Amino acid sequence: MRVSVFGLGYVGAVTSGCLTSFGNTVVGVDPAEAKIALINEGKSPVIEKGLGDAISKAVANGQLRATRDPRDAVLATDLSLICVGTPSKRNGDLDTSSLKFVCAEIGAALAEKQSHHSVIIRSTVLPGTIRSVVIPELEKASGKKAGVDFGVGSNPEFLREGTALEDFFAPPKTVIGVEDDRTASELEALYAAINAPLIRTSIEVAEMIKYSDNVWHAVKVAFANEIGVFCKSLSIDSHEVMDVFCRDTKLNLSSYYLKPGFSFGGSCLPKDVRALVHKARSLDLDLPLLGSVLPSNEKQTTRGFELIAQLGKRPVTILGMSFKAGTDDLRESPILEVVERLIGKGYDVRIFDRNISLSKLVGANKDYLLRMIPHVSSLLVESLDDALSHGEIIVVGNADPEFRTIGDRVRPDQFLVDLVRIKDHSQLKGNYHGISW
């Protein structure tokens, strides 16, 4: 394939050199004469292990050249990868000025081009940037229509400095965010030689994946560092702690707790976070990440309540009262907090949970429920049918399998508020509201 790469910084240079390894012909574009000269001399403009050899070989074979002329690059290739920088502004927002400039240049060249061309954003951009910045600039300069006259897509990179070539040839995943099949096919062919899962998704999801990845990596570093600070204050070997921590790939290093939904609750997580944060304060330790966990969790509970409240004061049915499906544990169940707020605001509430029977609850579990909602016995209903007939707002509070078909039973005049994603939200039509989707 013939590919033009706009921006010959770190990502662009690595992408250019590596793509030639699969037999592609690459034209690199950059306004810096020094970078152009280095590439055309067979040298790498950045320091990265193995890249100099790849570029030298590609230039010698006639597979790689560099130019300052965007028109030349677009007219000579079938697909353009944009790899320009998107640095931070002083207020933290992205500076997309280089992206806009390059899109205008590519668009002007597209105005002259008769054959199909695809423009793919490899730069890290916030969700919505391709629709609000890239496509308008390309269409304005070309006079053509995205998705009809030329292709547009997102292809985020997952390169780490120092191991960039290894990461390019063996990435954890290859993500392409596209809307038309022709552009998707081009990108699939471009990366066909790479042995990694290829994921086709929407443009916005592809844009967001890179941010989710990087912010998660940042959270992991901050988490490990705060655990280290806590351990050091008690003369505990933090590396030994985290070595044991990382051996757990069932829960700790897994997808188990990484699905957006409602707040956590139960007898362990809130109590243990609270205790560790309290101990840190007693040791005069400032651990802002750990200290923000419970406030963040409480914000999600508030979002759940507000999702219901925005629908107006209507009869409400809560499906699932325990903090987790398949249990009768009510301790620090966030849905109970929502019920308490609804009652306080005068809502007519009914609750259905097949695992909860007031006569069978004992000990701390029963005490907690009666303390939160003293008159709870008047709110519990015996059957799912009774629950569904009461509420004009049906709230799914936990992931009990019994609730997964609720979407098919909700009447057209009822609202469904889903706190747990009972099924693919795209299958739920009408008055459906998910908490994080």
Secondary structure, 3 states (H helix, E strand, C coil): CEEEEECCCHHHHHHHHHHHHHCCEEEEECCCHHHHHHHHCCCCCCCCCCHHHHHHHHHHCCCEEEECCHHHHHHCCCEEEECCCCCECCCCCECCHHHHHHHHHHHHHHHHCCCCCEEEECCCCCCCHHHHHHHHHHHHHHCCCECCCEEEEECCCCCCCCCHHHHHHCCCCEEEEECCHHHHHHHHHHCCCCCCCEEEECHHHHHHHHHHHHHHHHHHHHHHHHHHHHHHHCCCCHHHHHHHHHCCCCCCCCCCCCCCCCCCCCCCHHHHHHHHHHHHHHCCCCCHHHHCHHHHHHHHHHHHHHHHHCCCCCCEEEECCCCCCCCCCCCCCHHHHHHHHHHHCCCCEEEECCCCCCCCCCHHHHHHHHHHCCCHHHCECCCHHHHHHHCCEEEECCCCHHHCCHHHHCCCCCEEEECCCCCCHHHCCCCEEECCC
